Amino acid sequence: MNSTLPVIAGVDGSVNSLRALDWAAGAARLAGATLHVVHVWPVTPMPRALGDARPQPVPDPADPVLQEVQERFAGRGDVPETRYLSTHGASTSTLIRLSAQAGLLVLGSRGRGGFTSLLLGSAGRAAAMRAACPVVVVPDERRAEPGAGAQQRVVLGLHPEETSEEAVEFAFAEAERRAAVLRVVTAYPNPYPLLVDPDDLPPGHRTSGELEAHAGARQEERLRPFAERHYPKVTVDPVLAQGDVAGRLVAASRAADLVVVGRHRRRLRDGGLMGSVANAVLLHGHCPTAVIPVR
């Protein structure tokens, strides 16, 4: 995360958005960045152009959501420099446009507008797919299982051939800021198709051990420049897992403080850029999830 750019927290007054706000304040403090708290009014008779909006040191007195945020921060010594923006329009498109001038965008997994049974609101999913900066989606409090008193843990889902340098860099930087262990999860395929006896496979077919060794070598190759040259103080815990990496990351999120996944490099059929792994972790993860775009 670029500490010269602000951390944006999108709020709507819901409990989950305020929880995401607290996470964003902590991230901004650790990065030495300014926190911009943004409330987007969904409708207005005379919409104000986003280009004319400027974050202000104090909230608009006519905006009760931002006033609530200021009251929440009052008297706290752990709050970074904070500015406020009250604007009008479609919340999703507004936040995506603002992300072009942000180092990080933080949202709750759902807000006032969605059904309470939905685990990920439309704004969070759309921002994770399209925002110009990294997006962190903070889950509902009932799904989080933080390890109180334990050393923090950042989990990175690493596909050696697909995961971007930006995603690896973000995970290492967050682990360093938080004095956290960085667990790196890399999956490799099952070499034995269902209902096929391994003895019936043709000569030269890779064994499970060979696939694991190859995945381990590629994982170590991708991590070495960051671990040795840029973040030597970060403790790396490499994990190799056979099969479904999405399921492994969701399971790892139970004991993690942050899961980091890369956004898909290639545009998918539905026009999005978020692959199945990122989508699965956002939907089912138990801790905040960071989705990192390729710049």
C-alpha positions in Angstrom: 0.0 0.0 0.0 1.3 3.4 -1.0 1.4 5.4 2.3 1.4 8.7 0.5 -2.1 8.0 -0.7 -5.1 7.9 1.7 -7.0 4.9 3.1 -10.7 5.3 2.1 -13.3 3.8 4.3 -16.8 3.6 2.9 -19.5 4.0 5.6 -23.3 3.9 5.6 -24.0 3.8 9.3 -24.5 0.0 9.5 -22.7 -1.9 12.2 -20.6 -3.8 9.6 -19.4 -0.6 7.9 -18.4 0.9 11.3 -16.5 -2.3 12.0 -14.7 -1.9 8.7 -14.1 1.7 9.5 -12.2 0.7 12.7 -10.1 -1.7 10.6 -9.3 1.0 8.1 -8.3 3.4 10.8 -5.8 0.8 12.1 -4.4 0.2 8.6 -4.0 3.9 8.0 -2.2 4.3 11.3 0.2 1.5 10.6 1.0 2.8 7.1 1.3 6.5 8.3 -1.5 7.4 5.8 -4.5 9.8 6.1 -7.9 8.2 6.6 -10.7 9.4 4.3 -14.2 8.5 5.6 -16.7 8.6 2.7 -20.5 8.5 2.9 -22.4 8.3 -0.4 -26.0 9.4 -0.2 -27.9 7.1 -2.5 -30.3 9.7 -4.0 -30.6 13.5 -4.1 -32.7 15.9 -6.2 -29.6 17.8 -7.4 -26.5 15.4 -7.4 -23.2 17.1 -6.7 -20.5 16.2 -9.2 -17.9 13.9 -7.7 -15.1 16.0 -9.2 -16.2 19.0 -7.1 -16.1 17.0 -3.9 -13.1 17.4 -1.5 -12.5 15.6 1.7 -12.9 18.0 4.7 -11.2 18.0 8.1 -14.6 18.0 9.8 -17.8 16.2 8.6 -20.7 17.9 7.0 -23.1 18.9 9.8 -26.0 17.8 7.7 -24.6 14.2 7.4 -25.6 12.1 10.4 -23.5 9.2 9.3 -20.3 11.2 9.3 -21.3 12.9 12.6 -21.6 9.4 14.1 -18.1 8.6 12.9 -16.7 11.7 14.5 -18.4 10.8 17.8 -17.0 7.3 17.5 -13.5 8.7 17.1 -13.8 11.3 19.8 -11.2 11.0 22.6 -9.4 8.1 21.0 -5.6 8.3 20.7 -5.3 5.6 18.0 -7.0 7.5 15.2 -4.9 8.8 12.3 -5.4 12.1 10.6 -9.0 11.9 9.3 -10.9 13.8 6.7 -14.5 13.4 5.7 -16.4 13.4 2.4 -20.2 13.4 2.0 -21.3 13.1 -1.6 -24.2 11.8 -3.7 -24.7 9.2 -6.3 -24.4 5.4 -6.7 -22.2 4.2 -3.9 -20.4 1.5 -5.9 -19.4 3.6 -8.8 -18.5 6.6 -6.6 -16.1 4.5 -4.4 -14.6 2.8 -7.5 -13.9 6.3 -9.0 -12.4 7.5 -5.7 -10.1 4.4 -5.6 -8.0 5.9 -8.3 -6.6 8.4 -5.8 -6.3 5.9 -2.9 -3.8 3.5 -1.5 -6.5 1.2 0.0 -10.3 1.0 -0.1 -12.0 -0.7 2.9 -15.6 -1.8 3.0 -17.9 -3.9 5.1 -19.1 -7.2 3.7 -22.6 -5.8 3.6 -24.3 -2.6 4.6 -27.8 -1.2 5.0 -28.9 -1.9 1.4 -28.6 -5.7 1.2 -30.5 -8.7 2.6 -29.0 -9.7 6.0 -28.6 -13.2 4.7 -26.2 -12.2 2.0 -22.6 -12.6 3.0 -21.2 -10.1 0.5 -22.9 -7.0 -0.7 -22.9 -5.8 -4.3 -20.7 -2.8 -3.5 -18.0 -5.0 -1.9 -17.9 -7.5 -4.8 -17.9 -4.8 -7.5 -15.2 -2.8 -5.8 -13.1 -5.9 -5.4 -13.4 -6.6 -9.2 -13.0 -3.0 -10.5 -11.2 -0.7 -8.0 -7.9 0.8 -9.0 -6.3 0.2 -5.6 -6.3 -2.8 -3.2 -9.7 -3.5 -1.6 -10.2 -5.0 1.9 -13.6 -6.4 2.7 -14.2 -6.9 6.4 -16.7 -9.6 7.3 -19.6 -9.6 9.6 -18.4 -9.7 13.3 -20.2 -13.0 13.8 -18.0 -14.7 11.3 -14.7 -13.4 12.6 -12.6 -15.6 15.0 -9.6 -13.5 16.0 -6.8 -15.2 18.0 -6.7 -12.8 20.9 -3.2 -12.5 22.3 -1.6 -14.5 19.6 1.0 -13.2 17.1 -0.8 -11.8 14.1 -0.9 -13.8 10.9 -1.2 -12.7 7.3 -2.1 -15.4 4.7 -1.2 -15.1 1.0 -2.7 -17.3 -1.6 0.1 -17.8 -4.1 -0.2 -19.3 -7.5 3.4 -19.1 -8.7 2.5 -18.5 -12.4 -0.5 -16.3 -11.8 -0.3 -14.2 -8.6 1.0 -10.7 -9.4 4.1 -9.1 -7.9 1.7 -6.5 -6.4 -0.2 -9.1 -4.4 3.1 -10.6 -3.0 4.4 -7.2 -2.2 1.2 -6.2 -0.4 1.2 -9.3 1.7 4.9 -8.9 2.8 4.4 -5.2 3.5 1.3 -5.9 5.7 3.1 -8.7 7.5 6.0 -6.4 8.3 3.8 -3.5 9.5 1.9 -5.9 11.8 4.9 -7.9 13.0 3.0 -10.9 11.7 3.9 -14.3 10.4 3.3 -14.5 6.6 1.7 -17.9 5.8 2.0 -18.6 2.0 -0.4 -21.2 0.7 0.3 -22.8 -2.7 -1.8 -25.6 -4.1 -0.8 -28.3 -6.5 -3.1 -30.7 -8.5 -4.0 -34.2 -7.6 -2.3 -36.3 -10.3 -4.8 -39.2 -10.0 -8.2 -38.6 -11.7 -11.2 -40.0 -10.0 -11.8 -43.7 -10.4 -8.4 -44.2 -12.1 -5.9 -46.6 -10.6 -2.4 -44.9 -10.3 -0.9 -48.1 -11.8 -3.0 -47.6 -14.9 -1.5 -44.2 -15.7 0.8 -43.9 -18.7 4.6 -43.8 -18.2 6.0 -40.4 -17.4 2.8 -39.2 -15.6 3.9 -37.0 -12.7 3.4 -38.4 -9.2 2.0 -36.5 -6.3 5.5 -36.1 -4.8 6.9 -34.7 -8.1 4.0 -32.2 -8.3 4.5 -31.1 -4.7 8.3 -30.7 -5.2 7.7 -28.6 -8.4 5.2 -26.4 -6.6 7.5 -25.9 -3.7 10.4 -24.9 -5.9 8.3 -22.4 -7.8 6.9 -21.0 -4.5 10.4 -20.5 -3.1 11.5 -18.9 -6.3 8.7 -16.3 -6.2 9.2 -15.5 -2.5 13.0 -15.3 -2.4 13.4 -11.8 -3.7 10.9 -10.4 -1.2 12.1 -12.5 1.7 15.8 -11.9 1.2 16.1 -8.4 -0.2 13.1 -6.4 0.8 11.5 -7.9 3.9 14.2 -9.9 5.7 12.5 -9.4 9.0 9.2 -11.1 8.0 8.9 -14.7 9.1 7.5 -16.8 6.2 5.6 -20.0 6.8 5.3 -21.8 3.4 2.5 -24.3 2.9 1.9 -26.7 0.1 -1.5 -28.1 -0.3 -3.0 -30.6 -2.7 -6.3 -29.7 -4.4 -8.5 -26.7 -3.8 -6.6 -23.6 -2.8 -9.8 -21.6 -2.2 -10.9 -24.1 0.5 -7.5 -24.0 2.1 -7.5 -20.2 2.3 -11.0 -20.1 3.8 -9.9 -22.6 6.4 -6.7 -20.6 7.1 -8.8 -17.5 7.5 -10.1 -18.8 10.8 -6.8 -18.2 12.5 -5.6 -15.3 10.3 -5.9 -11.5 10.7 -5.8 -10.9 6.9 -6.0 -13.0 3.8 -4.4 -11.6 0.6 -5.4 -12.8 -2.9 -4.6 -11.4 -6.3 -7.2 -10.2 -8.7 -7.4 -12.2 -12.0 -5.0 -11.1 -14.6 -7.3 -11.8 -17.6 -10.8 -10.6 -18.0 -13.3 -13.3 -17.4 -16.4 -14.2 -19.4 -18.8 -12.1 -17.3 -16.6 -9.0 -17.8 -15.1 -9.2 -14.3 -11.5 -9.5 -13.2 -12.0 -11.5 -10.0 -11.3 -15.2 -10.2 -13.0 -18.0 -8.3 -10.5 -18.1 -5.5 -10.9 -14.4 -4.6 -14.6 -14.7 -4.9 -14.8 -17.8 -2.6 -12.6 -16.2 0.1 -14.6 -13.0 0.0 -17.9 -15.0 0.4 -16.8 -17.5 3.0 -13.6 -16.1 4.7 -13.6 -15.5 8.5 -11.3 -12.5 8.6 -10.7 -9.4 6.4 -9.8 -10.2 2.8 -7.6 -8.0 0.6 -8.0 -8.3 -3.2 -5.0 -6.8 -5.1 -5.3 -5.5 -8.6 -2.6 -5.7 -11.2 -1.3 -2.2 -12.0 
